[in-house]
Amino acid sequence: MTNIRKSHPLIKIINHSFIDLPAPSNISAWWNFGSLLGVSLILQILTGLFLAMHYTSDTTTAFSSVTHICRDVNYGWIIRYMHANG
């Protein structure tokens, strides 16, 4: 019985691209960890820029600006929580 992964034309493309990926032997789990760190750094920078557009550092209005971000800005709550988790 032939393996469908190697015989079906569409699954064969996915197999060669993702599953049986020809990669050098020196790429290890640290490569994935570094990629994850890079993605989280970009996420932190982008969400920080979006949050900085609505933030005020004045002590009397700082809490009001945070509640404004969470309540009035479209998807502001998810941007704030993504920034907090990043």
Z-matrix of the N, CA and C atoms (Angstrom, degrees):
N
C 1 1.453
C 2 1.534 1 108.11
N 3 1.275 2 115.83 1 131.51
C 4 1.459 3 121.27 2 -178.18
C 5 1.530 4 110.79 3 -87.91
N 6 1.292 5 114.76 4 146.55
C 7 1.457 6 121.22 5 -179.18
C 8 1.532 7 109.31 6 -75.62
N 9 1.335 8 117.25 7 129.96
C 10 1.475 9 121.03 8 -178.32
C 11 1.528 10 111.25 9 -67.34
N 12 1.313 11 115.92 10 -25.42
C 13 1.458 12 119.78 11 178.60
C 14 1.521 13 111.79 12 -63.76
N 15 1.304 14 116.56 13 -31.74
C 16 1.461 15 120.36 14 -176.13
C 17 1.522 16 113.38 15 -101.27
N 18 1.337 17 117.99 16 -11.36
C 19 1.462 18 119.25 17 -175.89
C 20 1.529 19 113.76 18 -106.05
N 21 1.318 20 118.26 19 -35.09
C 22 1.467 21 121.05 20 -178.53
C 23 1.529 22 109.16 21 -73.88
N 24 1.346 23 119.15 22 131.85
C 25 1.471 24 120.33 23 -173.39
C 26 1.529 25 114.53 24 -64.41
N 27 1.340 26 118.22 25 -40.52
C 28 1.471 27 118.99 26 -178.84
C 29 1.523 28 111.79 27 -74.55
N 30 1.318 29 116.73 28 -41.27
C 31 1.463 30 119.91 29 179.15
C 32 1.526 31 110.05 30 -69.00
N 33 1.335 32 116.68 31 -29.15
C 34 1.458 33 121.08 32 178.07
C 35 1.530 34 111.19 33 -63.51
N 36 1.333 35 117.13 34 -38.35
C 37 1.470 36 120.96 35 178.09
C 38 1.522 37 110.23 36 -64.55
N 39 1.327 38 116.32 37 -45.27
C 40 1.468 39 120.36 38 178.59
C 41 1.520 40 110.25 39 -64.83
N 42 1.324 41 116.67 40 -38.95
C 43 1.459 42 121.20 41 179.54
C 44 1.522 43 111.18 42 -61.22
N 45 1.324 44 117.34 43 -45.69
C 46 1.461 45 120.19 44 -179.10
C 47 1.525 46 112.18 45 -73.22
N 48 1.331 47 117.77 46 -22.89
C 49 1.461 48 120.48 47 -178.33
C 50 1.522 49 113.10 48 -86.51
N 51 1.335 50 117.12 49 -37.02
C 52 1.463 51 119.52 50 -171.94
C 53 1.527 52 114.15 51 -118.48
N 54 1.321 53 117.82 52 -42.08
C 55 1.465 54 120.03 53 -171.89
C 56 1.522 55 111.31 54 -84.77
N 57 1.326 56 117.19 55 -57.34
C 58 1.464 57 121.63 56 179.38
C 59 1.524 58 110.05 57 -97.29
N 60 1.310 59 116.20 58 51.09
C 61 1.457 60 121.79 59 -176.31
C 62 1.526 61 110.39 60 -67.80
N 63 1.313 62 117.90 61 124.86
C 64 1.463 63 119.24 62 177.28
C 65 1.528 64 109.71 63 -75.99
N 66 1.304 65 116.35 64 99.19
C 67 1.463 66 121.79 65 -177.31
C 68 1.525 67 109.41 66 -120.88
N 69 1.319 68 117.88 67 150.90
C 70 1.462 69 120.19 68 177.46
C 71 1.524 70 111.20 69 -64.75
N 72 1.309 71 115.81 70 155.23
C 73 1.465 72 120.10 71 -176.79
C 74 1.526 73 112.46 72 -75.23
N 75 1.330 74 118.75 73 -17.13
C 76 1.456 75 119.57 74 -178.83
C 77 1.528 76 112.86 75 -81.48
N 78 1.335 77 118.71 76 -5.95
C 79 1.463 78 121.06 77 174.28
C 80 1.520 79 107.56 78 -80.93
N 81 1.320 80 116.74 79 122.76
C 82 1.463 81 120.97 80 -176.35
C 83 1.523 82 109.32 81 -127.64
N 84 1.314 83 115.79 82 -163.01
C 85 1.461 84 120.72 83 179.38
C 86 1.525 85 111.31 84 -66.01
N 87 1.323 86 117.84 85 -25.04
C 88 1.462 87 119.80 86 178.26
C 89 1.523 88 111.54 87 -66.30
N 90 1.330 89 117.04 88 -28.59
C 91 1.463 90 121.36 89 176.06
C 92 1.521 91 109.42 90 -63.20
N 93 1.326 92 117.36 91 -44.84
C 94 1.460 93 121.61 92 178.39
C 95 1.523 94 110.89 93 -65.37
N 96 1.329 95 116.33 94 -39.19
C 97 1.458 96 120.24 95 179.30
C 98 1.525 97 110.71 96 -64.25
N 99 1.315 98 117.61 97 -40.39
C 100 1.458 99 120.98 98 178.03
C 101 1.512 100 112.07 99 -67.01
N 102 1.324 101 116.75 100 -37.86
C 103 1.463 102 119.82 101 176.59
C 104 1.516 103 110.80 102 -65.07
N 105 1.323 104 116.68 103 -40.31
C 106 1.461 105 120.92 104 178.36
C 107 1.526 106 110.95 105 -65.41
N 108 1.320 107 117.20 106 -38.60
C 109 1.464 108 120.37 107 176.18
C 110 1.524 109 111.22 108 -64.30
N 111 1.316 110 117.25 109 -39.61
C 112 1.462 111 120.69 110 178.07
C 113 1.516 112 112.12 111 -64.74
N 114 1.330 113 116.97 112 -42.21
C 115 1.467 114 120.61 113 178.55
C 116 1.514 115 110.19 114 -64.60
N 117 1.334 116 116.86 115 -41.88
C 118 1.459 117 118.32 116 -179.30
C 119 1.527 118 111.80 117 -70.31
N 120 1.329 119 118.79 118 -30.61
C 121 1.461 120 121.02 119 175.39
C 122 1.526 121 110.95 120 -67.25
N 123 1.322 122 117.46 121 -43.79
C 124 1.465 123 121.16 122 177.93
C 125 1.523 124 110.26 123 -63.10
N 126 1.339 125 116.74 124 -42.10
C 127 1.462 126 121.19 125 177.94
C 128 1.525 127 110.90 126 -61.54
N 129 1.321 128 116.89 127 -42.03
C 130 1.463 129 121.63 128 179.93
C 131 1.531 130 110.81 129 -64.82
N 132 1.310 131 117.40 130 -41.73
C 133 1.470 132 121.15 131 -179.33
C 134 1.526 133 110.85 132 -67.98
N 135 1.338 134 116.96 133 -46.03
C 136 1.470 135 119.92 134 -178.03
C 137 1.525 136 111.97 135 -65.81
N 138 1.325 137 117.81 136 -45.35
C 139 1.464 138 118.99 137 179.16
C 140 1.527 139 110.81 138 -68.16
N 141 1.322 140 117.39 139 -32.44
C 142 1.460 141 119.93 140 175.97
C 143 1.517 142 112.26 141 -64.64
N 144 1.331 143 116.57 142 -38.31
C 145 1.467 144 119.62 143 176.88
C 146 1.526 145 111.45 144 -65.70
N 147 1.330 146 116.65 145 -42.82
C 148 1.461 147 119.34 146 178.86
C 149 1.527 148 111.60 147 -65.81
N 150 1.332 149 117.30 148 -37.93
C 151 1.463 150 119.68 149 178.67
C 152 1.525 151 111.47 150 -70.84
N 153 1.319 152 117.20 151 -33.45
C 154 1.462 153 120.52 152 -179.61
C 155 1.520 154 112.36 153 -68.08
N 156 1.329 155 117.18 154 -20.16
C 157 1.464 156 119.73 155 178.07
C 158 1.524 157 112.32 156 -69.60
N 159 1.321 158 118.23 157 -22.48
C 160 1.461 159 121.57 158 -176.76
C 161 1.522 160 113.35 159 -116.15
N 162 1.316 161 118.57 160 -2.17
C 163 1.461 162 121.31 161 -173.61
C 164 1.523 163 110.79 162 -89.63
N 165 1.325 164 116.10 163 142.46
C 166 1.466 165 121.48 164 170.97
C 167 1.515 166 108.05 165 -122.62
N 168 1.306 167 117.02 166 140.60
C 169 1.461 168 120.35 167 -175.72
C 170 1.525 169 113.04 168 -94.99
N 171 1.312 170 117.49 169 1.68
C 172 1.457 171 120.53 170 177.26
C 173 1.526 172 108.92 171 -65.89
N 174 1.334 173 116.72 172 136.10
C 175 1.467 174 120.12 173 -174.19
C 176 1.520 175 113.05 174 -67.39
N 177 1.307 176 117.65 175 -25.07
C 178 1.468 177 118.74 176 -179.18
C 179 1.526 178 112.58 177 -82.32
N 180 1.323 179 118.05 178 -24.27
C 181 1.465 180 120.18 179 -177.01
C 182 1.525 181 113.83 180 -116.64
N 183 1.337 182 118.20 181 7.33
C 184 1.468 183 119.99 182 -177.54
C 185 1.525 184 111.47 183 -65.45
N 186 1.319 185 117.11 184 -45.45
C 187 1.467 186 119.25 185 179.49
C 188 1.521 187 110.70 186 -66.40
N 189 1.317 188 117.08 187 -35.89
C 190 1.465 189 120.15 188 177.74
C 191 1.526 190 111.37 189 -64.65
N 192 1.325 191 117.13 190 -35.76
C 193 1.462 192 118.87 191 179.03
C 194 1.527 193 111.32 192 -70.07
N 195 1.330 194 117.20 193 -34.34
C 196 1.464 195 119.99 194 177.56
C 197 1.523 196 110.26 195 -68.69
N 198 1.322 197 117.59 196 -41.81
C 199 1.467 198 119.45 197 177.07
C 200 1.527 199 110.82 198 -68.07
N 201 1.326 200 117.39 199 -32.66
C 202 1.469 201 120.49 200 175.26
C 203 1.528 202 110.57 201 -63.04
N 204 1.328 203 116.55 202 -42.03
C 205 1.465 204 120.42 203 178.68
C 206 1.523 205 110.14 204 -62.22
N 207 1.327 206 117.06 205 -43.60
C 208 1.469 207 120.07 206 -176.06
C 209 1.523 208 112.51 207 -74.40
N 210 1.316 209 118.32 208 -31.37
C 211 1.466 210 120.08 209 -173.65
C 212 1.525 211 114.12 210 -99.99
N 213 1.318 212 117.82 211 -41.71
C 214 1.462 213 120.63 212 -169.26
C 215 1.527 214 114.56 213 -99.88
N 216 1.316 215 117.88 214 -27.81
C 217 1.465 216 121.11 215 -178.24
C 218 1.529 217 108.27 216 -81.36
N 219 1.340 218 116.56 217 135.91
C 220 1.463 219 120.12 218 178.21
C 221 1.522 220 110.07 219 -62.44
N 222 1.313 221 116.59 220 122.33
C 223 1.464 222 124.98 221 -177.69
C 224 1.528 223 111.90 222 56.08
N 225 1.318 224 117.91 223 29.04
C 226 1.455 225 121.12 224 178.15
C 227 1.512 226 112.35 225 -68.23
N 228 1.325 227 116.45 226 -33.33
C 229 1.462 228 119.88 227 179.40
C 230 1.525 229 110.97 228 -65.60
N 231 1.325 230 117.11 229 -38.55
C 232 1.471 231 118.51 230 -179.25
C 233 1.528 232 110.69 231 -74.42
N 234 1.322 233 117.47 232 -32.50
C 235 1.469 234 120.18 233 176.22
C 236 1.523 235 109.72 234 -65.93
N 237 1.326 236 116.53 235 -40.76
C 238 1.466 237 120.67 236 179.54
C 239 1.526 238 111.26 237 -65.29
N 240 1.330 239 117.45 238 -43.05
C 241 1.460 240 120.51 239 -179.13
C 242 1.525 241 111.81 240 -72.58
N 243 1.329 242 117.66 241 -32.81
C 244 1.467 243 119.59 242 174.84
C 245 1.525 244 110.32 243 -66.49
N 246 1.323 245 116.71 244 -36.90
C 247 1.460 246 120.24 245 178.29
C 248 1.529 247 110.47 246 -69.11
N 249 1.329 248 116.74 247 -36.44
C 250 1.462 249 119.97 248 179.80
C 251 1.529 250 111.44 249 -69.76
N 252 1.320 251 117.71 250 -32.94
C 253 1.462 252 120.64 251 -179.03
C 254 1.520 253 113.27 252 -86.32
N 255 1.306 254 117.94 253 -13.52
C 256 1.466 255 120.88 254 -174.69
C 257 1.453 256 114.79 255 -80.06
